[in-house]
Amino acid sequence: MFEQQHILKKIEQWADRLPYQSLKIEVELSNQTLTLAKTRQRPIGFQPPPHPREKGR
């Protein structure tokens, strides 16, 4: 079971690089199914405005 958890963690790390809103990955093995389901939360509040570029460069 430890090996399956390790592999699922690696898949999760890879998937976190994707620009997803919701994600569901199922891995079917001969005797069980492993499922990874995640949803990214939208940021709450306002984003600060971008910093103005320094002038004179």
N, CA, C and O of each residue as an XYZ file, in Angstrom:
228
protein
N       0.828     -1.197      0.000
C       0.000      0.000      0.000
C       0.870      1.257      0.000
O       0.500      2.261     -0.609
N       2.020      1.215      0.674
C       2.904      2.383      0.727
C       3.345      2.783     -0.677
O       3.415      3.970     -0.996
N       3.640      1.792     -1.512
C       4.093      2.088     -2.873
C       2.992      2.795     -3.669
O       3.277      3.734     -4.412
N       1.736      2.354     -3.521
C       0.639      3.009     -4.235
C       0.464      4.452     -3.767
O       0.218      5.343     -4.580
N       0.590      4.685     -2.454
C       0.477      6.044     -1.935
C       1.598      6.926     -2.460
O       1.374      8.096     -2.771
N       2.789      6.380     -2.560
C       3.937      7.114     -3.084
C       3.701      7.495     -4.553
O       3.966      8.625     -4.962
N       3.206      6.547     -5.325
C       2.933      6.801     -6.744
C       1.823      7.838     -6.897
O       1.926      8.732     -7.737
N       0.762      7.729     -6.093
C      -0.326      8.699     -6.162
C       0.162     10.095     -5.781
O      -0.291     11.082     -6.360
N       1.067     10.191     -4.830
C       1.643     11.481     -4.433
C       2.441     12.085     -5.595
O       2.373     13.291     -5.831
N       3.190     11.257     -6.314
C       3.941     11.737     -7.474
C       2.991     12.241     -8.563
O       3.258     13.268     -9.188
N       1.890     11.529     -8.795
C       0.897     11.960     -9.772
C       0.298     13.295     -9.339
O       0.081     14.177    -10.170
N       0.031     13.446     -8.051
C      -0.522     14.696     -7.533
C       0.451     15.853     -7.746
O       0.031     16.946     -8.126
N       1.736     15.631     -7.506
C       2.742     16.671     -7.720
C       2.788     17.080     -9.190
O       2.903     18.266     -9.502
N       2.700     16.117    -10.081
C       2.680     16.412    -11.518
C       1.420     17.193    -11.886
O       1.487     18.167    -12.634
N       0.282     16.768    -11.364
C      -0.990     17.394    -11.703
C      -1.063     18.827    -11.182
O      -1.737     19.660    -11.788
N      -0.389     19.135    -10.078
C      -0.416     20.486     -9.531
C       0.219     21.504    -10.466
O       0.017     22.706    -10.299
N       0.978     21.044    -11.441
C       1.571     21.956    -12.423
C       0.582     22.334    -13.522
O       0.849     23.245    -14.305
N      -0.552     21.647    -13.587
C      -1.556     21.924    -14.603
C      -2.480     23.053    -14.145
O      -2.719     23.205    -12.947
N      -3.002     23.848    -15.086
C      -3.895     24.954    -14.709
C      -5.351     24.481    -14.562
O      -6.219     24.919    -15.318
N      -5.620     23.605    -13.613
C      -6.957     23.031    -13.475
C      -7.806     23.811    -12.478
O      -7.284     24.492    -11.596
N      -9.135     23.699    -12.635
C     -10.066     24.190    -11.625
C     -10.527     23.028    -10.765
O     -10.630     23.152     -9.545
N     -10.805     21.889    -11.406
C     -11.096     20.668    -10.669
C     -10.396     19.523    -11.403
O     -10.200     19.563    -12.617
N     -10.031     18.516    -10.637
C      -9.216     17.432    -11.175
C      -9.676     16.116    -10.553
O      -9.920     16.040     -9.349
N      -9.792     15.086    -11.382
C     -10.098     13.749    -10.878
C      -9.297     12.756    -11.702
O      -9.452     12.677    -12.920
N      -8.443     12.004    -11.031
C      -7.627     10.984    -11.685
C      -7.928      9.661    -10.996
O      -7.844      9.554     -9.773
N      -8.274      8.668    -11.780
C      -8.509      7.329    -11.242
C      -7.487      6.371    -11.829
O      -7.243      6.356    -13.035
N      -6.900      5.576    -10.954
C      -5.941      4.557    -11.368
C      -6.548      3.209    -10.987
O      -6.749      2.921     -9.807
N      -6.835      2.395    -11.986
C      -7.434      1.086    -11.730
C      -6.348      0.029    -11.708
O      -5.634     -0.169    -12.691
N      -6.232     -0.646    -10.580
C      -5.309     -1.765    -10.428
C      -6.122     -3.054    -10.485
O      -7.350     -3.016    -10.555
N      -5.452     -4.165    -10.455
C      -6.167     -5.441    -10.558
C      -7.102     -5.682     -9.377
O      -8.137     -6.328     -9.534
N      -6.749     -5.166     -8.187
C      -7.573     -5.450     -7.008
C      -8.158     -4.205     -6.346
O      -8.864     -4.325     -5.345
N      -7.885     -3.016     -6.877
C      -8.428     -1.802     -6.270
C      -8.350     -0.628     -7.245
O      -7.676     -0.696     -8.273
N      -9.060      0.454     -6.894
C      -9.022      1.686     -7.673
C      -8.564      2.811     -6.763
O      -9.126      3.018     -5.687
N      -7.539      3.541     -7.198
C      -7.047      4.694     -6.463
C      -7.595      5.945     -7.134
O      -7.548      6.063     -8.359
N      -8.115      6.880     -6.342
C      -8.714      8.090     -6.889
C      -8.075      9.317     -6.256
O      -7.914      9.398     -5.038
N      -7.718     10.265     -7.107
C      -7.207     11.561     -6.668
C      -8.188     12.603     -7.177
O      -8.343     12.765     -8.387
N      -8.855     13.315     -6.267
C      -9.810     14.353     -6.650
C      -9.453     15.629     -5.905
O      -9.306     15.625     -4.683
N      -9.316     16.727     -6.656
C      -8.931     18.005     -6.062
C      -9.694     19.129     -6.750
O     -10.080     19.015     -7.914
N      -9.903     20.205     -6.020
C     -10.488     21.429     -6.562
C      -9.666     22.595     -6.043
O      -9.370     22.688     -4.852
N      -9.305     23.475     -6.951
C      -8.569     24.668     -6.527
C      -9.565     25.718     -6.079
O     -10.583     25.953     -6.731
N      -9.254     26.345     -4.953
C     -10.099     27.401     -4.433
C      -9.786     28.700     -5.155
O      -8.626     29.007     -5.433
N     -10.813     29.446     -5.450
C     -10.603     30.769     -6.030
C     -10.091     31.691     -4.935
O     -10.505     31.568     -3.782
N      -9.194     32.616     -5.276
C      -8.715     33.543     -4.261
C      -9.847     34.448     -3.768
O     -10.697     34.881     -4.547
N      -9.843     34.718     -2.485
C     -10.868     35.567     -1.881
C     -10.304     36.979     -1.768
O      -9.152     37.161     -1.375
N     -11.115     37.978     -2.112
C     -10.681     39.369     -2.003
C     -10.177     39.899     -3.331
O     -10.458     39.346     -4.395
N      -9.438     40.965     -3.242
C      -8.935     41.642     -4.434
C      -7.454     41.410     -4.582
O      -6.732     41.230     -3.602
N      -7.015     41.415     -5.814
C      -5.586     41.322     -6.093
C      -5.015     42.722     -6.082
O      -5.636     43.639     -6.618
N      -3.844     42.916     -5.484
C      -3.246     44.247     -5.534
C      -2.846     44.586     -6.960
O      -2.520     43.698     -7.748
N      -2.872     45.886     -7.295
C      -2.477     46.254     -8.656
C      -1.010     45.938     -8.886
O      -0.221     45.934     -7.941
N      -0.634     45.671    -10.136
C       0.778     45.384    -10.418
C       1.639     46.602    -10.125
O       1.195     47.741    -10.266
N       2.877     46.348     -9.716
C       3.802     47.435     -9.443
C       4.176     48.137    -10.737
O       4.469     47.477    -11.734
N       4.171     49.475    -10.736
C       4.586     50.171    -11.952
C       6.080     49.939    -12.198
O       6.872     49.849    -11.260
N       6.437     49.845    -13.454
C       7.852     49.646    -13.778
C       8.635     50.896    -13.417
O       8.131     52.015    -13.513
N       9.842     50.692    -13.012
C      10.699     51.821    -12.672
C      11.014     52.602    -13.930
O      11.337     52.024    -14.968
N      10.918     53.925    -13.831
C      11.198     54.774    -14.991
C      12.676     55.119    -15.010
O      13.334     55.125    -13.969
N      13.186     55.402    -16.176
C      14.570     55.800    -16.294
C      15.498     54.662    -16.649
O      16.716     54.840    -16.648
N      14.965     53.520    -16.948
C      15.814     52.389    -17.327
C      15.833     52.226    -18.802
O      16.495     51.325    -19.315
